[in-house]
Amino acid sequence: VLFWTMGESLLGPSQIGRALQVCHSTFAKSGEWFLLSMWGAEDAPVSYHGGAHGFDTNGAHHAHLLCVRGKEGEPQGLLIEGVNALHSAA
């Protein structure tokens, strides 16, 4: 089991990309699954799509990427994003 957390800190796109690379590398070698969770700042002025989004007390920028092996060993993924109704991408 590989578990890594940054705790409560600010991460840029390159750090998220690096975390995804580590997950993918471990999965490709011998992993059966991985889950990458990203929790964004609730009051960020713009969304990751470049548009405005509203303030949501439970957070407007949460995403979870789950990757598992299918019956034939091929990777299968599920992306879950949590956005509020005021988000420009919703």
C-alpha positions in Angstrom: 0.0 0.0 0.0 1.3 3.4 -1.0 -0.2 6.3 0.9 0.9 9.8 0.5 -0.7 13.1 1.6 0.3 16.7 1.5 -2.1 17.6 4.3 -3.5 21.1 4.2 -1.3 22.9 1.7 -1.4 24.6 -1.6 -0.5 22.5 -4.6 0.0 23.7 -8.1 -0.8 21.9 -11.4 2.8 20.5 -11.6 2.5 18.9 -8.2 -0.9 17.3 -9.0 0.6 16.1 -12.3 3.6 14.5 -10.4 1.2 12.8 -7.9 -0.7 11.4 -10.9 2.6 10.1 -12.4 3.5 8.3 -9.2 0.1 6.7 -9.0 0.3 5.7 -12.7 3.8 4.3 -12.3 2.9 2.2 -9.3 -0.3 1.0 -10.9 1.5 0.0 -14.1 4.1 -2.1 -12.1 1.8 -4.1 -9.8 -1.0 -2.0 -8.3 -4.5 -3.2 -8.5 -6.0 0.3 -8.0 -5.4 3.9 -7.1 -7.4 6.8 -5.9 -6.2 10.4 -6.3 -8.3 13.0 -4.5 -7.9 16.7 -4.9 -9.7 19.2 -2.7 -9.7 22.8 -4.0 -10.1 26.1 -2.2 -13.7 27.0 -1.7 -13.3 30.7 -2.4 -10.9 30.6 -5.4 -11.8 33.4 -7.8 -11.8 31.3 -10.9 -12.5 27.7 -11.8 -9.9 25.4 -13.3 -11.8 25.9 -16.7 -11.0 29.7 -16.5 -14.6 30.8 -15.7 -16.0 32.2 -12.4 -17.5 30.0 -9.8 -19.6 30.6 -6.7 -18.6 30.2 -3.1 -19.8 26.9 -1.6 -19.1 26.2 2.1 -18.4 22.5 1.4 -16.0 23.3 -1.4 -16.5 23.8 -5.1 -13.4 22.2 -6.5 -13.2 18.6 -5.4 -12.3 15.7 -7.8 -11.5 12.1 -7.2 -9.9 9.8 -9.8 -10.3 6.1 -9.2 -8.5 3.6 -11.5 -8.9 -0.2 -11.2 -8.0 -3.2 -13.3 -10.7 -4.7 -15.4 -11.4 -8.4 -16.0 -8.7 -8.6 -18.6 -6.2 -6.5 -16.6 -6.9 -3.3 -18.6 -7.1 0.0 -16.7 -10.6 1.4 -16.1 -11.2 4.8 -14.6 -13.9 6.9 -12.9 -13.6 10.6 -12.4 -16.0 12.2 -9.9 -16.1 16.0 -9.6 -18.0 17.9 -7.0 -19.1 21.4 -8.1 -21.9 23.6 -7.1 -24.7 25.0 -9.2 -23.0 28.4 -9.6 -19.8 26.9 -11.2 -19.3 27.9 -14.8 -18.6 24.3 -15.9 -21.7 22.8 -14.2 
